[in-house]
Amino acid sequence: MNEFYKIEMDHYKRKSHFDYFNSLAFPYVGTTVNIDITKLQSAVKAQKLPFFLTICYCVSRAANAVPEFRQRIANGGIIEYENCRTSHTVALEDGTYCYCTLEDRLSFWDYLEYGRLEQQIAKEKRDIEENDAANDLLYISTLPWLSYAALVQPVPVPADSNPRITWGKFFTQNERILLPVSVLCHHALVDGKHIADFYEALAEQCERVCELISTDPISI
């Protein structure tokens, strides 16, 4: 079980914000930002690495770098996980999809091997049911068929507090390769500054992985 601790609400600086946004029918906040992946995409292509798993690794590491993305609403208060797993969609041969859950506490190269294996297992199970107790999940999806400027996400009733992160098809603009990345979070936990922190961390993770691929290439 993923470890977490309970935040003391009496000392929580956003308590009034938490109470307000947690009372709304649609308490979510989100945005779409184009991320520059010019160097990363070139490195991934040169090494023939799986693009989705590479981005998923970067996204997972970036989300876990922002404490607010690891926070969840539980029993009227807030808990913060030590680390959150991703649950992403995996395409099936009949045009539908299943879910696959991954940990990111691995080296990049180990993660790629592990991710490929877990995706194959997920395809065999063909499961779209999430564990209700898996409050630590980051919900991940992708639209590799199109680029977009905005995205509307489906959300449950009552609202959950799991961040949702989706990316579309990368495109070229002014000789740069850009990837639209959408984020949707519960506003009782996450403000615009925290979302900006995520995008900054994502850019840093993409740079680190690009350097790793370039300096220590491994064909898998």
N, C-alpha and C positions, 0 to 999 in steps of 0.2 A: 504494500500500500504506500502510495506517495505521501511523504511527510508534509505536514502543514502546521501552522500555528494560528491562534485566534488573535485578531487585532482588538485591543481594548478600545471600545467605542467612546468611552469617556475622555480619552486622550487623542482621538482621531481628529485631525485638523479639518477633514472634509465632512464631518458628521452632518451638518446642515445640508450640504450638497447631496450627500447620500440619502438622507430622508426625503428630500424633494424629488430627486430623479427616480428613486425607488417607488414613488407613489404614482408615477405616470403610466398610462396605458401602453405607450411605446417609448421605453426609456433608453433607446439606443442612440449612439452617435457614431458617425462613420465618414470616411472619405476615400477617394481614389487618387493615387499619386503615381506618376510615371517614374520608374526607377531606371537609372542608367546602368545597363548591364553589358555595355560594349565589350569591355575586356573579358568579362566573365563568360559571355556567350562564345567569344572567339576561343578561349581556352577550353571550354567544354566541348566545342565542336572539334577542335584539333585532337583532343584525347578521346573523342567518341564516348563521352560520359553521358549518363542519363540526365537530361536537362531537368525534368520534374524533381527528381530526388535531390539534385544539387540545389535547386531553389528552395525546396522544402526544408533542407538542412539549414540554409541561411535564414529562412523565415522563422523556423523553430528556435534557433539560437538567438535571433534578434528579439523575438517575443519574450523569451525567458530572461532576457537582459533588462526588461522593464518590469519592475515589481508589480505594478498595477495590472499587467496582463496575466499575472499569476494569482490574482485575487479573485475570490468568488463570494457570492452572497450565500450565507448558510444560517438558517434559524434566526433570521432577522439581523444578523451581524455579518462580519467579514472574516474570512479565513484567507491566509496566503500560503500557497504551496511552495515547496522548495524548488520544484521543477515541474513543468507541465509537458505532457505528451501531445502529439498531434494525431488527429483522426482525419484522414484524407480519403477522397473518393478515388476509386480505381475502376477504370473502364472495363466492361465485360464484352465478350464477342457478340452478344445479342443487342448491343446498343444501350444496355442499362449499366449500372455500376454497383459496387459494393464498398464497404469501408475497411480501411487498414489503419491500425494504430502503431505509432512509432515513438521510440525514445530517441533523444538527440545527444545523450551523454556518452558519445563515442567519438573516436577520431573520424575525420571526414571519409577516409577510405574504408574504414570498417563500417561506417554508416551506409555507404552505397551498397556494399555486399549484403548487409543485414536488411536494408530496405527492399532490395530485389527479392530476397527470400520471403520476407513478410508479405510482400504484395502477391507473390505466387500462392502463398498459403491462403490469403484473403480471397483470391479468385476462386480457389477450390471450395471455400466455405460459402461464398456468395452472400454474405451477411450484411444487412443494412440496419440492424438493430444495435443501438448504442446501449451500453451498460448505464443504467440510471445512477449508479454510484460513482461513475467516472466523471466527477465534477472537475477534475484537473485537465480535461481535454481542451486543446485548441482546435477548432473546427477549420479544416483546410479544404479548399476546392480549387479547380482551375477551369477556365474556358479557353482551351488551346486553339479553338477554331476562329476566334475573333478578338480584335482589340476593341476596347471600349473606354468611354470617358466617365461612366458612372454605372453602378450596379445596385439593384434592389435585392436584398437577401431575405429568404424566408426565415421567420422566427417563431418560436413556440408561444403558446398561451397556457399558463402564465409565463412571463419572460424568464429566460435563464440568464446567466452572467458569463457564459463562455465566449471569448472573442472568436470572431469569424474572419478568416483571412483568405482572400481569393485573388488569383492573378489570371490575366488573359494572354492573348497571343502577343509576342513581342513584335515591334515594328521599328522601321528606320525613319529618323527625322533629323535633318541637318547632320547627316553622316554619323549619328549616334544611334545605338540600338536601345530602345526603351521598352520597359515592361510595365503595363498597368497593374498596380497592386491595390486591392481594396481591403479596407479594415472596417469592421463593425464591432463596437464594444458597448457594454452596459455603462451608461453615463453616470450611474451611481458610484462607479469605481474608477472610471477612466475619463479624463478630460482631454482637450485638444493638445495640450502640452505633452501628455503621455503618448498620444498617437504620433506626434512629431518625433518623440524620443525613439519610438519603434522604427520609424522610417530611417532615422539617422543610424540606428544600430544595424538595420538591414543593409544599408550602404556599406557600413564597415565590415559586416560579415561577408558580403559579396567580394569586397576587396581582399580580405584575408584568404578566402577560398581560392580566388583567382591566383594569388601569389603562391599558395600551396600547390596548386595544379601546375603552375609554371616552373617552380623550383624543385618539386618532388613528384614528377609525373609517374603514375602507376596505371598500367592498362588493366582494366577489370573486365 
